[in-house]
Amino acid sequence: MTQEEYKIYIDDVLRRVESARLRVSDYHIVKIIAISKYSTSAEIEKLYAIGQRAFGENKVQDLKAKANELEELPLEWHFVGNLQKNKINNLLDINPTLFHSLDSIELAYELQKKLKAKEMTLDALMQINSAKEDSKHGFMPEVAVEAYEKIKKECPNINLKGVMSIGAHSQDKNIIKKSFETTFDIYKSLDGASICSMGMSGDFELAIECGSNMIRLGSIMFNK
Ligand SMILES: *Cc1c(COP(=O)(O)O)cnc(C)c1O
């Protein structure tokens, strides 16, 4: 695909995001994070040339490699994957814009310790396992609100900004919708939360209609 063809392709993706957000409200703004985990730095540069600035990865070592390779560009880096405790320092060295996947109290405590030692803070989202799937990380919906308040109180170096969830793994649109609604209900009940990160290439329109204001698009943004 030439750069011109790619731009036309991306315009179509943006139009789909735009129509979905307008179905919610004229005032509902949705931010796109381009998840570059299947893509090279050269492909990120092509998307940057079209105007995309926020990118995300799900492995700390990949985030580090791409952030280094592209350090000349004014990019925002998001981390969306499962964070192992022994990788916390590596992630903090990159100082990401937003950590989407805070998925346990133990991780929050460990993160707090490391942040305090480095005298830094980190913006983060609490990951919710809204469809209660064994294959997914995150807090169960029943305990999420209480855990959110606990982390806010006990981990002053973590700035919790809201929630993140991955839609239910199902072909049934109603089951996926229900998982997004569960996440959005939790988001709405949180004091001061401003980010509801849900929606991927296969389900972003539904996620937006359920209230998402941050979508994480991988394959569709890079035409994979
Ligand atoms: C890979 C990934 C995405 C993007 O997935 P696509 O289906 O390619 O859009 C979004 N969120 C997380 C947490 C991911 O790991």
PDBQT file of the ligand as one rigid body, heavy atoms in Angstrom, charges set to zero:
ROOT
HETATM    1  C1  LIG A 301      -3.387  -6.378  21.079  1.00  0.00    +0.000 C 
HETATM    2  C2  LIG A 301      -4.202  -5.570  22.000  1.00  0.00    +0.000 A 
HETATM    3  C3  LIG A 301      -5.106  -4.623  21.483  1.00  0.00    +0.000 A 
HETATM    4  C4  LIG A 301      -5.347  -4.402  20.000  1.00  0.00    +0.000 C 
HETATM    5  O1  LIG A 301      -5.891  -5.558  19.426  1.00  0.00    +0.000 OA
HETATM    6  P1  LIG A 301      -6.528  -5.548  17.951  1.00  0.00    +0.000 P 
HETATM    7  O2  LIG A 301      -7.595  -6.588  18.030  1.00  0.00    +0.000 OA
HETATM    8  O3  LIG A 301      -5.442  -5.891  17.019  1.00  0.00    +0.000 OA
HETATM    9  O4  LIG A 301      -7.094  -4.202  17.728  1.00  0.00    +0.000 OA
HETATM   10  C5  LIG A 301      -5.830  -3.876  22.395  1.00  0.00    +0.000 A 
HETATM   11  N1  LIG A 301      -5.688  -4.043  23.738  1.00  0.00    +0.000 NA
HETATM   12  C6  LIG A 301      -4.832  -4.938  24.263  1.00  0.00    +0.000 A 
HETATM   13  C7  LIG A 301      -4.739  -5.066  25.733  1.00  0.00    +0.000 C 
HETATM   14  C8  LIG A 301      -4.071  -5.738  23.408  1.00  0.00    +0.000 A 
HETATM   15  O5  LIG A 301      -3.227  -6.633  23.937  1.00  0.00    +0.000 OA
ENDROOT
TORSDOF 0
